[in-house]
Amino acid sequence: MAESIKHLGISGGGTKIHGLYAAAKVVLLEHGYKPNYYSGISAGAILGVPLALGLYDEIEAVTSTLTLKSFFSESPMNKKNKISAWAAFKAVLGVIGLTKNNSLGHMGALYDTYRKVVTEERFMQYKSDPNTFPVYVGYVDAVDGARHYPNVKEMEYEDHIKAVVASSSIPCFTKPVHIDDQIGVDGGVRDHIGTGWMLDNFDITRTLSIYSRPDVYDNFLDTNWKDTNVFEVLMRTMDIQTLEISKTDERIEDEICKRKRISQKKIFLPKIMNGFYDVSPEKIEMLYQAGIANAREVMSKPWVAKIFRKKAS
């Protein structure tokens, strides 16, 4: 029997990263799932190389204590998870042509946060170790709208960090990242998760996807929402677009798996956080526990265990 070619895909999710990490830890550590390929968008992109290196303690130290300062050198949001007054002022200045700002904030701190976990020495170890899985990071070139999924094992240290930050850079909210002649922005502009792209481009036989949203999304959007100002409308539009892109991604994944007869499983997280940049410590911990519980429930099912668990030696 031919050896299975396995894939692990982790979706975008902003500050839901701690819950995504929790689910991934259960899959990789508790159940010994060893992917041949990994794909990540945004939060999933940030987790890729650290997971490949087994840096669980280092990841958890960062994701469990997230603040806006973990990502932003200049945050577009305030402590109430609303557009900050300064960001709104910058937007007005930009509209009337008094500034050339192309974003409400700047994700400069993410470079430093990421480097503390993935040092250059660790990255060189990752590249040289044949046992670490290749990580494909998805971002979009704002120039032509094309998707890019570079294999970071084939990149230089600083270039791979640019790709990770680009994958996490939501247009308007954060500055894009210049990568050669590309203007890299959030992979979520086109893909919430990279599984479909990976299944189309590689001979994968088994895939496991971790989504930052619930599988039942009828009540995903807050029905008490009010269109009180332009920024509330902008945030609502982003919520709707993200949900619809994610639903489409899941449908594409299902169709490819059915057509190619790929063994498939999906793990979902409940709706706990409010928006992309919610950093409530209580909600971060709740999502972490939910990620563990949901992953354990999925991975404990007998037919899933047969497909995904590490074979006894």
PENORBEL-V489934 format. One record per pair of residues at least 24 apart in sequence whose C-alpha atoms are under 8 Angstrom apart, sorted by the first residue. I is the first residue (numbers start at 1). J is the second residue. Records with the same first field share a line. If there is no record, write none. Layout:
I=J ; J
This chain:
4=204 ; 205 ; 206
5=35 ; 36 ; 203 ; 204 ; 205 ; 206
6=34 ; 35 ; 36 ; 37 ; 204 ; 205 ; 206 ; 207
7=35 ; 36 ; 37 ; 38 ; 39 ; 204 ; 206 ; 207 ; 208
8=35 ; 37 ; 38 ; 39 ; 195 ; 207 ; 208 ; 209 ; 210
9=38 ; 39 ; 40 ; 44 ; 193 ; 194 ; 195 ; 207 ; 208 ; 209 ; 210
10=39 ; 40 ; 41 ; 43 ; 44 ; 45 ; 193 ; 194 ; 209 ; 210 ; 211
11=40 ; 41 ; 42 ; 43 ; 44 ; 192 ; 193 ; 194 ; 209 ; 210 ; 211 ; 212
12=40 ; 41 ; 42 ; 43 ; 44 ; 45 ; 168 ; 188 ; 192 ; 193 ; 211 ; 212
13=42 ; 43 ; 44 ; 212 ; 276
14=42 ; 43 ; 168 ; 276 ; 277
15=43 ; 66 ; 276 ; 277 ; 278 ; 279 ; 284
16=43 ; 212 ; 273 ; 276 ; 284 ; 287
17=43 ; 44 ; 63
18=60 ; 63 ; 64 ; 284 ; 285 ; 287 ; 288
19=212 ; 269 ; 284 ; 287 ; 288 ; 289 ; 290 ; 291 ; 292
20=44 ; 210 ; 211 ; 212 ; 269 ; 288 ; 291
21=47 ; 60 ; 288 ; 291
22=288 ; 289 ; 291 ; 292
23=210 ; 267 ; 288 ; 291 ; 292 ; 294 ; 295
24=210 ; 295
25=56 ; 292
26=292 ; 295 ; 296
27=295 ; 296 ; 299
31=299 ; 308 ; 309 ; 310
32=309 ; 310
33=308 ; 309 ; 310
34=310
35=133
36=133 ; 134
37=133 ; 134 ; 135 ; 136
38=133 ; 134 ; 135 ; 136
39=135 ; 136 ; 137 ; 138 ; 193 ; 194 ; 195 ; 198
40=135 ; 136 ; 137 ; 138 ; 193 ; 194
41=137 ; 138 ; 139 ; 167 ; 168 ; 186 ; 187 ; 188 ; 191 ; 192 ; 193 ; 194
42=138 ; 164 ; 165 ; 167 ; 168 ; 169 ; 186 ; 187 ; 188
43=168
45=136 ; 137 ; 138 ; 164 ; 167 ; 168
46=114 ; 164 ; 165
48=135
49=118 ; 123 ; 126 ; 135
50=117 ; 118
52=126 ; 132 ; 133 ; 134 ; 135
53=122 ; 126 ; 132
55=117
58=117
59=117
62=113
64=281 ; 284 ; 285
65=281
66=279 ; 281
67=279
68=277 ; 279
69=109
70=109 ; 110 ; 113
71=107 ; 108 ; 109 ; 110 ; 113
72=105 ; 106 ; 107 ; 108 ; 109 ; 110
73=105 ; 106 ; 107 ; 108 ; 109
74=105 ; 106 ; 107 ; 108
75=104 ; 105 ; 106 ; 107
76=104 ; 105 ; 106 ; 173 ; 174
77=277
81=275 ; 277 ; 278
83=231
102=172 ; 175
103=171 ; 172 ; 173 ; 174 ; 175
104=172 ; 173 ; 174 ; 175
105=173 ; 174 ; 175
106=173 ; 174 ; 175
107=165 ; 169 ; 174 ; 175
110=165
111=161 ; 165
114=161
120=157
123=157
124=157
126=153
127=153 ; 154
137=163 ; 164 ; 167
138=163 ; 167 ; 187 ; 191 ; 194
139=163 ; 166 ; 167 ; 184 ; 185 ; 186 ; 187 ; 188
140=167 ; 183 ; 184 ; 185 ; 186 ; 187 ; 189 ; 190
141=182 ; 183 ; 184 ; 185
142=182 ; 183 ; 184 ; 185
143=182 ; 183
147=187 ; 190
188=242 ; 245
190=245
191=245 ; 246 ; 249
192=242 ; 245 ; 246 ; 249
193=246 ; 249
195=249 ; 253
196=249 ; 250 ; 252 ; 253 ; 256
199=253 ; 256 ; 257
200=256
204=262
205=261 ; 262 ; 263
206=262 ; 263 ; 264 ; 307
207=262 ; 263 ; 264 ; 265
208=264 ; 265 ; 266 ; 267
209=265 ; 266 ; 267
210=266 ; 267 ; 268
211=266 ; 267 ; 268 ; 269
212=268 ; 269 ; 270
213=268 ; 269 ; 270 ; 271
214=268 ; 269 ; 270 ; 271
215=268 ; 269
220=271
235=275
239=275
263=307
265=304
266=298
267=294 ; 295 ; 298
268=294
269=294
